[in-house]
């Protein structure tokens, strides 16, 4: 004779509350094997094994509909596990983003309005994030005949927030989204674009000139490390070398007029937030962050102000 168990017996055997077992039974997941003479539900060993499976699947977070499919053999345990793992991946990503927002809010001391904005920002899809960056570039450079190589570089620098971002990456994305919406930053970059367009219209040579930038960075860095102040006579000699490199690259000569023009260009381009923009994208994309150029150009601008003509 097969042994049968009451709901109380199952509760003692499995450690599950009676009300939980009754709920599973009422939901059709654990139909009774038999009924007692008093019409009480009774369960056999197969039902015990079925209950163990239900409990395990529930503890793993599977919903009742999925469990019902497994028990009805409409879905294998492997298939159910794969589906649930995929769903958990999405939940984990959302939780990581929420954690990043909460830590950023705590760090910044944000008010409810800023917290709501930050939460919306991190929920953007990848296409929406890229559209936000493209809109910023369109507003600043879109209708101007500026440095097309520079604009192409900006468009290529897209933020790719990973599925499992670090708190630093979430914070960087929030800051970047705020930056490209900042009217003052937009106006500053717009002035840079207008200056480039004016130089282009005047026959100026455009391009990225990476080699020149690295040469200037290395020479100024050496001067700074040697303790050479921009206003000193020693700085004048360094500046002569640097301006000669600029003049050679742009096919001109080192004159007082050219130094004045170069000074205006550097002042316009030396916007710390532009470098911060690049830095934030590097953090988001987990790419090496370049050494800041701001101090280099601060030194160079000061040197040009003190030495408007070659020695």
C-alpha positions in Angstrom: 0.0 0.0 0.0 1.3 3.4 -1.0 2.0 5.8 1.9 0.2 9.0 1.9 0.8 12.3 3.7 -1.3 15.1 4.9 -0.4 18.8 4.3 0.8 18.9 7.8 3.1 15.9 7.2 4.5 17.7 4.1 5.1 20.8 6.1 7.1 18.9 8.7 8.9 16.9 6.0 9.9 19.9 3.9 10.0 22.8 6.3 7.5 24.7 4.2 4.5 26.5 5.9 1.2 24.7 5.6 -0.3 27.8 4.0 2.3 27.8 1.2 1.7 24.1 0.4 -2.0 24.7 0.4 -1.5 27.7 -2.0 0.6 25.5 -4.4 -2.2 22.8 -4.2 -5.0 25.3 -4.8 -3.0 26.8 -7.8 -2.8 23.4 -9.4 0.9 22.9 -9.0 0.6 20.2 -6.4 -2.7 18.3 -7.0 -3.6 15.9 -4.2 -3.0 12.2 -4.8 -6.1 11.2 -2.9 -8.6 12.3 -0.3 -9.2 10.9 3.1 -12.6 9.7 4.3 -13.0 13.2 5.8 -12.1 14.7 2.4 -8.7 15.9 3.5 -6.0 16.1 0.9 -3.4 13.4 0.8 -0.1 13.2 -1.1 2.3 10.4 -2.0 6.1 10.3 -2.4 5.8 11.5 -6.0 4.0 14.6 -4.7 6.8 15.1 -2.2 9.4 15.0 -5.0 7.1 17.4 -7.0 7.0 19.8 -4.0 10.8 19.7 -3.6 11.1 20.7 -7.3 8.5 23.5 -6.9 10.4 24.8 -3.8 13.8 24.8 -5.6 12.4 26.6 -8.6 10.7 29.2 -6.5 13.8 29.8 -4.4 15.7 30.4 -7.7 13.1 33.0 -8.5 11.0 31.3 -11.3 7.4 32.5 -11.6 4.5 30.2 -11.1 3.6 30.1 -14.8 7.1 28.9 -15.7 7.0 26.3 -13.0 3.6 25.1 -14.2 5.2 24.7 -17.7 8.0 22.6 -16.3 5.7 20.4 -14.2 3.5 19.9 -17.3 6.6 19.0 -19.3 5.9 21.8 -21.7 9.3 23.3 -20.8 12.4 21.6 -19.7 14.3 22.6 -16.5 17.2 23.7 -18.7 15.0 25.9 -20.9 13.3 27.4 -17.8 16.7 28.1 -16.3 18.0 29.7 -19.4 15.0 32.0 -19.7 15.2 33.0 -16.1 19.0 33.6 -16.3 18.4 36.0 -19.2 15.7 37.8 -17.2 18.1 38.0 -14.2 20.8 39.6 -16.5 18.3 42.4 -17.3 17.4 42.8 -13.6 21.1 42.9 -12.6 21.9 45.6 -15.1 18.9 47.7 -13.9 20.0 47.2 -10.3 23.6 48.2 -11.1 22.3 51.4 -12.7 20.1 52.2 -9.8 23.0 51.6 -7.4 25.1 54.0 -9.5 22.4 56.7 -9.3 21.9 56.3 -5.6 25.6 56.5 -4.9 25.9 59.5 -7.2 22.9 61.2 -5.4 24.5 60.5 -2.0 27.9 61.8 -3.1 26.5 65.0 -4.7 23.8 65.6 -2.1 21.3 65.9 -4.9 17.7 67.2 -4.5 14.7 65.2 -5.6 14.5 67.0 -9.0 18.1 66.2 -9.8 17.8 62.6 -8.6 14.8 62.2 -10.9 16.7 63.6 -13.9 19.7 61.3 -13.1 17.5 58.3 -13.0 15.9 59.1 -16.4 19.4 59.7 -17.9 20.8 56.3 -17.0 17.7 54.5 -18.4 18.4 55.8 -21.9 19.1 53.2 -24.5 22.4 53.1 -26.4 20.7 54.8 -29.4 19.3 57.5 -27.2 22.7 58.1 -25.6 24.3 58.5 -29.0 21.5 60.7 -30.2 22.1 63.0 -27.2 25.8 63.3 -28.2 24.9 63.9 -31.9 22.4 66.6 -30.9 25.1 68.4 -28.9 27.5 68.2 -31.9 24.8 69.4 -34.3 24.0 72.4 -32.1 27.6 73.4 -31.8 29.1 72.5 -35.2 26.2 71.4 -37.4 25.6 74.4 -39.6 29.2 75.7 -39.7 32.0 75.0 -42.1 34.5 74.3 -39.3 37.3 71.8 -38.8 35.6 68.8 -40.4 38.3 66.4 -39.1 37.7 67.6 -35.6 33.9 67.2 -36.0 34.4 63.7 -37.4 36.5 62.9 -34.3 33.8 64.1 -32.0 31.1 62.1 -33.8 33.3 59.0 -33.5 33.7 59.4 -29.7 30.5 57.8 -28.6 29.8 56.6 -25.1 29.1 52.9 -24.8 27.9 52.3 -21.3 28.5 48.5 -20.6 25.7 46.2 -19.5 27.4 46.0 -16.1 28.8 49.5 -15.5 30.9 50.4 -12.5 29.7 53.2 -10.2 32.4 55.4 -11.8 31.0 54.7 -15.3 27.5 55.5 -14.3 28.6 58.7 -12.6 30.6 59.7 -15.7 27.6 59.1 -17.9 25.4 61.2 -15.7 28.0 64.0 -15.7 28.4 63.8 -19.5 24.7 64.0 -20.1 24.5 67.1 -17.9 27.5 68.6 -19.7 26.1 68.3 -23.2 22.9 69.9 -22.0 24.6 72.8 -20.2 23.8 76.1 -22.2 27.1 77.7 -21.1 29.2 74.8 -22.3 27.2 74.6 -25.6 27.9 78.4 -26.1 31.6 77.9 -25.3 32.0 75.1 -27.8 29.9 77.1 -30.3 32.4 79.9 -30.1 35.2 77.5 -30.8 33.3 76.2 -33.9 32.7 79.8 -35.1 36.4 80.6 -34.7 37.3 77.5 -36.7 34.8 78.4 -39.4 36.3 82.0 -39.6 39.8 80.7 -39.8 38.7 78.3 -42.6 37.0 81.1 -44.5 40.3 83.1 -44.2 42.2 80.2 -45.8 43.4 78.6 -42.6 44.5 75.0 -42.7 42.3 72.6 -40.7 43.0 69.2 -39.5 43.8 67.4 -36.2 47.6 67.9 -36.2 48.1 65.3 -33.5 51.9 65.2 -34.1 52.2 68.9 -33.5 50.1 68.7 -30.3 52.3 66.0 -28.9 55.4 67.9 -29.7 54.1 71.0 -28.0 52.9 68.9 -25.0 56.4 67.4 -24.6 58.3 70.7 -24.9 56.0 72.6 -22.6 56.0 69.8 -20.1 59.8 69.7 -20.0 59.8 73.5 -19.5 57.3 73.2 -16.6 59.3 70.4 -15.0 62.4 72.5 -15.2 60.6 75.3 -13.3 60.5 77.7 -16.3 57.9 80.4 -15.7 55.9 81.7 -18.7 57.1 85.3 -18.1 60.8 84.4 -17.8 63.4 85.0 -20.5 64.0 81.3 -20.6 60.3 80.8 -21.6 60.9 83.1 -24.5 63.4 80.7 -26.0 61.1 77.8 -25.5 58.2 79.7 -27.1 60.3 80.5 -30.1 60.7 76.8 -30.7 57.1 76.1 -30.3 55.8 78.9 -32.5 58.3 77.8 -35.1 56.6 74.4 -35.1 53.2 76.0 -35.4 54.4 78.2 -38.3 55.9 75.3 -40.1 52.8 73.2 -39.8 50.5 76.0 -41.0 52.9 77.2 -43.6 53.4 80.7 -42.3 56.1 82.7 -40.4 56.6 83.7 -36.8 55.5 87.3 -36.6 53.9 89.4 -33.9 50.7 89.3 -35.9 50.8 85.5 -36.2 51.5 85.2 -32.4 48.5 87.3 -31.7 46.4 85.1 -34.0 47.7 82.0 -32.4 47.0 83.4 -28.9 43.4 84.0 -29.9 43.0 80.5 -31.2 44.5 78.9 -28.1 42.3 81.0 -25.8 39.2 80.0 -27.7 40.1 76.3 -27.8 41.4 76.1 -24.2 38.1 75.2 -22.6 38.6 72.8 -19.6 35.2 71.3 -20.0 36.0 70.1 -23.5 38.9 68.1 -22.1 36.5 66.9 -19.4 34.1 65.8 -22.1 36.7 63.5 -23.7 37.8 62.3 -20.2 34.3 61.2 -19.3 33.8 59.3 -22.6 37.1 57.5 -21.9 35.8 56.5 -18.4 32.5 55.3 -19.8 34.2 53.3 -22.6 36.9 52.0 -20.2 39.7 53.3 -22.5 43.0 54.8 -21.3 42.6 58.4 -20.1 45.2 60.7 -21.7 47.2 63.1 -19.5 45.4 66.5 -19.3 46.6 69.1 -21.8 45.0 72.0 -20.0 48.1 72.9 -17.9 50.2 72.8 -21.1 48.1 75.3 -22.9 47.7 77.5 -19.8 51.5 77.8 -19.8 51.6 78.4 -23.6 48.9 81.1 -23.5 50.7 82.9 -20.6 54.0 82.7 -22.4 52.4 84.2 -25.6 50.9 87.0 -23.5 54.3 87.9 -22.0 56.3 87.4 -25.2 54.2 88.7 -28.2 57.2 88.7 -30.5 60.2 86.4 -31.2 63.5 87.3 -29.4 
